[in-house]
């Protein structure tokens, strides 16, 4: 018997749900209480298409937590370990959000969209509740809301040609992780040169449902000769590219330092955020475990939960994500492994899911 997700107002649809269902979405997952497409033609076919062409992704699940008011900058900095004191206009900042123990609660992009307003473009946890709790506890003068903004990603090597056809040559000047407003039929959309793939592309922050549908249809019509299709974040492509997934590869039991996010952790004396003192101590002592890549010499693997990893009968960590990689001709995994067992020079025989697998431990992202 096949399973399905029962739709309801609690598991929200998006402005684009009807379109992607017309175009044959095969499966969904739930992300931030919303429907996120998970496949269209199948995992591998979607993967090959993404690497060669252009796809339209309904990523409305990337909700915006809007923090507005006199204390907006203070609260936003309190939430993230990244130094935002010198944040520039029109730049996206990847900025892990930490709790009082230095654990990661989310790993969003943060953007200063006006002088007193920040958008936190979140991964899959309820950041708005955390923000509200801190604001109340600190008695901060802010307004915290979730605006009706539904991102639409245009991803793939042909995304640049497609976006040029809709928004003109100027959009090709947009730098990576920068954003700007571009006009479509008398409506200005905030567009960032970003996206959760390594194939290049853009994310359009759709703040008008009807205009968003008109834009979706225009992109589809203008991209027919580019073999445009609806798509979604692809497990194979993101693991090959070393793109970490919050809730899979890292979670609220991990710190940024354990996840290799050291460059996004500030110890500037003038910066104040939750968990700073804990992370300072961890930095001084060194981490005891960290995320690594695994090249598993098997041809198939499927994960629905993390799997313990053993070496000579000793538990040394857990495998968090994995898939077969056509590019590497083996299964690739992302695992949290004790640093005492990091061996980057020779393969190890690891026991995973009661199977002994010859495994090469590597850095992330993967290299040949």
Number of C-alpha atoms within 10 A of each C-alpha: 3 3 6 9 11 6 11 9 8 8 15 17 17 18 18 19 17 11 16 19 14 8 13 12 19 13 17 16 13 15 19 18 16 22 22 24 24 18 23 20 15 13 16 17 11 22 21 13 17 27 18 14 18 28 29 23 23 27 26 25 25 23 28 27 22 24 26 22 17 15 17 23 19 19 24 24 19 24 24 30 28 24 20 20 11 6 13 13 14 20 20 24 21 17 24 23 29 26 20 14 16 25 23 24 26 26 24 24 20 24 26 23 19 11 12 14 20 22 23 26 23 23 21 19 19 15 22 19 12 15 21 18 12 16 22 12 9 10 10 16 15 22 15 19 15 13 12 14 21 24 25 24 28 31 31 23 18 22 24 18 17 24 20 13 15 18 14 13 13 10 22 13 8 16 14 15 17 18 23 18 15 17 13 15 10 8 13 16 18 18 23 24 23 22 22 21 22 18 19 19 24 27 23 25 24 22 17 15 15 12 17 23 16 13 18 19 13 15 21 19 11 15 22 12 9 16 13 24 22 26 27 27 24 18 23 22 25 18 24 25 17 20 16 19 19 18 14 15 21 25 18 17 10 20 27 24 23 22 20 14 12 14 9 16 18 19 16 10 6 8 16 20 23 20 21 23 15 14 25 16 11 16 14 8 9 13 16 11 20 19 26 25 26 23 23 26 18 14 13 13 15 10 11 9 10 16 17 18 20 19 15 10 9 10 14 19 21 19 24 21 25 26 21 24 20 15 11 13 13 17 23 27 26 28 27 22 24 17 17 9 13 16 12 12 9 8 17 19 16 22 20 16 14 11 9 14 17 15 21 20 22 20 14 18 15 18 11 4
